[in-house]
Every structure is written in structure tokens, then in C-alpha cells.
Amino acid sequence: MIKKILLIGCIIISSIAHAQQGKIDRASKDFKNLAFIDAQELYLKIASNGFTNQELLAKLGDTYYFNDDLQESYNWYKKMFDQYTGTIQPEYYFRYAQALKSVGKYEESDEYLEKFNSIKGYASITEDSTDEPTYLQLIEFQSGRFTVENAREINSNAADFGPAFLDTKNQIVFTTSRDTGFITKRLHQWNEQAFLDLYTSDVEMDGRLSDARRFSNVLNTRWHESTPNFTPDGKTVYFTRNNSTEGKLVEDANGLTKLKIYKSELVGNEWSEPVELSINSIGFNTAHPALTPDGKSMFFVSDRPGSEGFDAQEAFATSDIWVVSINADGSLGEPSNVKGINTIGRETFPFVSQDYILYFASNGHSGLGGLDVFASTIYNDGTMGAVVNVGKPINTPFDDFGFIVNDETRVGYFSSNRPGGRGDVDIYQFVQLEDLRDDCEILVSGTVTDTEAKTTIENAAVVITDAENNVIDQTLSDSDGKYAFKVKCKSRYFIKASKEHYTADEQLFSTPRISEFINIPLKLTNTKIEVAECDDLAEILDIGEIYFDFNKASIRPDAASELSKILAFLELYPETKIDVRSHSDSRGDDTYNKMLSEERAQSTRQWFIDQGIDSSRVTAKGYGESQLVNNCSNGVACSEEEHQMNRRSEFIVSGLDQYSNCD
């Protein structure tokens, strides 16, 4: 009987395992065909039954990662790294680093990106010095220059992105996966959404968008059309489309359909049949065109060989930004990779403003998570300026991309899958309040530290002034003691850090003629003095004796100099009280000496009050000759100097402990 039960159990287990393997095989096939949503559903069913391994966790994370749901991909990548560290492929270190950023784990993200760079032999991202500004500081430094709101009037419950200005900028053309209303609904297997089409919208006087409608039945087909870009006269459009011929998709050797850039001319009121550009290929993607204002060059995105992130062995190559010249007859030159812009990550969705600033999205440059928008100046010789993260609120831990701006009105639009939108991806409108980074701008940063404790100082006041002592900017050091300022090139400045109970540090510096980062560490010395009830300030502050002339109670100039040290202490520590104790020498009548010392004590107390110390903080008492410091008592022959030692004052700390007795 037991054998039968065991046999039945084995059959059941074998059947379950066979069923799970069948699901795994179907999921793997869907994944290979880029049907990520179908694969995801199967992987989730398998995982819910308790069947997981490294490959399943990796691919399940990928189904979310490649659909731009980094927060959900984080959960599955984390399980994989928790269970299988040591056998994980390098690309997952990069993907996990991106996912970690999306949930705000920036330090951990940097650690995994550093591991990825180490494995692949890439340059380190770690700052050379702890005094260098972190990328998060640089992002904060650039933040706050835009107001942003959702363009709800045109967004749908699907994906809306990739806006482009048309002609006079009174219209935009954008990309959408919304339901077109056709009887046959075509879904793309990658994300189970409708294929992309081009729509247009009017730009109102205040920059708001309205009246979204299909752009052109000639340009829109059964397959993907996206990311248009128009010549300044609005008569030529370049846009992205699936590789297709006569209405049918064309696949490469791996069964994948690549993206190509097409061109169409406006003839009368109709767009001509699009023709593909010479830079396209069946073997790699060419997409997202962006013309320069003069129409002589076109930036675009491609994963072709020669890209920074290109790896023929990896299933999903990253993309770079490329540029190609446009000849007078409309033909194209030889494409070149845009140096200084591209990374091992993904660079995409370029746009060139009227001011010749290249805006693009990247997950390879340091950002807040997902795709962030970056900017770089295009110089006359074709070289590129420093890459700058445009900051918040354009950028978030989610995907932010497709940035365009009208330099005249300073109104623009971009796309994001941040929470709070109507659909998977929404178009947002913004007003640019300040210019982007100038061609020459200096970032001054550093860390405020305690010279003795060797620790950083939080909330130190850091002020920067120009050569005429005008305050340029001021801030408080952060929890790591760091600060940062933006200043001009070719100028002289003073920078000063201060904090209560510390000596200030001030430095003079000059800025160079070119943009760069300047590090100025500021070091403060702790001056706080610890005192206890009944301590004598004269001893703690190393104050000389407060001497009085013979038979007098007035404060001598040398005594006032010493008293000033105690005055400074009382001003610095307003909670401290003192008891002034005055003593006389033994010469003269004992009663008279008691009276004289009382007068000296009260005279000293009054001196403090005259200097601004509240009377409640100072008490005084004369002790006469009752507490001599040497043997010069009545009848003993002593020198004047020996007698003077007995004519003194003490400054006893009081008021800190109500139960103490200092007598």
C-alpha cells in the first residue's frame, strides 16, 4: 500500500513538474519573441506555484524592466541577487542599479553600478575625493528652474509621448498608443498596447494643448509611427517607423523588426508617400530624428555597431545618439557617433533647441532613476559641452524623456511615466523660469569639517561674497557637511563658513576662464568651553590675576583687559552665571579690609553690568583677608608683590546646579 502511495505521489509530482516545464517553455518562447506581457503572465503563474530559479527571476524582472516599470523589476531582481550572487550576468548589475534608483536607493545603486563597471572594465563612477560634489548635489544645484503640469487635455489612458513642434509652433505632433477606434484593434506583443500613431494638437496662447486628432492617414499605418521632427518651414517631416514593405513587417535574421527613419514632403495639403533614409539598415535600429535649427544636420538614435553600449553578444543592445549631415540636395553624409554624450547605457529622444542646446534622455549618465533629461551645448566646431542633468521637477525616479522647448516663449513639453498621470506615459507641459547652464559657469563646492574631531559639520553658515563684499549667495552645510554654489568665471570671491562655538574659516579664490568644478574645504575649530558648577573661570580661561591698587576699589586698565576675556565668555554662553569673589591683603584693620574687598567685588560686578551683562547673572561678595594665598598674615613682613597676590578676584561659575554649594 505504501509503495502505491509513493508511486502515486511520484506521478503527481512528475505531472506537476511537467506542467510547470511546459509553462516555462511557452514563457521562454514568448520572451524570445519579445512578447513580454505574455511571458510575464506565465512567469508570474510559475512563481506563484513556488517554482523559481535564477533564469526565471531574471526574465521576470526583464519583462518589467523593458516595459519601463523599474519599481516592479526591482522586486524580482532583488530576489535574484539575494539568492544567486556570484553567478549573475554583468548586464543585470546595470539593470539592478537602475531599478534601485527608481526606489530611491541611490547609494546601493552606485555600489552595483561600480561592480558592473569593474566586471566590464569600464571607468569608475566613484568620486575621486569625498570633497567632490555628488551627482545628487549637482542635480539639486540645477533644480527648480521649471514649473510642470500634466497636459491632461490631450493625454489618454494609453501612452502619449514624443512631442514635436510643427511649423510656427502653434501645433505639436506627438506619438500615442491610444485606441484609434478602428474595428480591428492591433496590439503590439512587446507591451500589449496598440501600435503607435502620430496625432496633432493645437498650442493655445498660454501653452496649453487642445483638440488632439490624427495627424495624417498617409503617414500613419498599421504599424508603429513615432517621434516626428519637422524642418523650420514645416514642409518636410522625418519620423520613425517599423521596417515594413507594402504594409508588411520586415524581419532581420533573428526574426526581429527594426526601426527606421522615413522622410515625407508636404505637397499642397497632403504628405507624400514616405521614403526611408540611406542611413537605415535591416540589421539595427535607426530612430528618433532631431534636426538642427539650420536644417544642415540631424541627430538620431541607433544601436548600430560603433555605439558605446554595443555588444553583439547581448540580446538587448543599448542605444547611442548619432549625427549626420544633410546635404543641399537632401542626401545624407556618413553618420558619426556623438562623442562626449554617449555612455554604456541608453541615450535616446534627442532635441535641438534654437539656442543649439542638445536635450536628450539617458539612463547612463548620473540621474534620479530611469531615463533623465540632460542638456549639452553644441559648439560651432561640432564639439559638445558638458552634459548637465536639467534637474527637478523635469526629472524624477521614473522615465522622463522627449523634452522640447520653444526658446522664445520658454514653454515646452516632455514625456514621463511618473505617478499621477492619465495613462502609462503622459505628456507634460512646462514653463522654463531660468536658462540652462551657461557656457562658462563654475560650481564651487566643499565640505565643512571640525579640525580637531575630524568630523563634518552640519548647518554651518556658508556665505560667498564678491570682491566688493556683496553677498552673492548663502546656504547651510548639509548632513554630510557639504555645500555648493554657482558662480561666474573669471571672478574673485570670498567664501566664509561659521557656526556658533567655532572659529570661522574664510578663503579668497579666483575662478578660471572655463567651466569646471572648484573644491574648497572649509575647516572650523571648536571653541566651546566646558565648565561645571563651582569652576573658577580665571583658571579655565587662563586669566591673569585681577589686581587692585593699594587701598582702592577701581578697575585698573590691566584688570579690564583680563575681565574682557570673562566678558566674552559670558556673551558666548548666556546661560552661565558667575559669583565674583574679591580678596584683600592683611595690611590694615580686618573690618576695613572686609569692607574694601566688598567694594572691589561690587566694582567688578558693576563693570560687567556696564558692559551689557544682565545684573541677575552676576553676584559679588568681599572676603577681606580671610582667604590669603600665602603667609602674609597680620604682623608678617612681606614685599609689596607678595601682598598684591592677596589682592585678587575669583569668578566662580554658578547657576548650573541649584543643589551645589561652592563655599
Secondary structure by P-SEA (a helix, b strand, c coil): caaaaaaaaaaaaaaaaaaaaaaaaaaaaaaaacaaaaaaaaaaaaaaaccccaaaaaaaaaaaaaacaaaaaaaaaaaaaacccccccaaaaaaaaaaaaaacaaaaaaaaaaaaaaaaccccccccccccccaaaaaaaacccbbbbbcccccccccccccccccccccccccccccccccbbbbbcccccccbbbbbbbbccccccccccccccccccccccccccccccccbbbbbbccccccbbbbccccbbbbbbbbbbbcccccccccccccccccccccccccccccccccccccccccccccccccbbbbbbbbbbbccccccccccccccccccccccccccccccccccccccccccccbbbbbbbbccccccccccccccccccccccccccccccccccccccccccccccbbbbbbbbcccccccbbbbbbbbbbcccccccccccbbbbbccccccccccccccccbbbbbbbccccbbbbbbcccbbbbbbbbccccbbbbbbbbbbbbbcbbbbcccccccccccccccccccccccccaaaaaaaaaaaaaaaacccbbbbbbbbbcccccaaaaaaaaaaaaaaaaaaaaaaccccccbbbbbbccccccccccccccccaaaaaaacbbbbbbcccccccccc
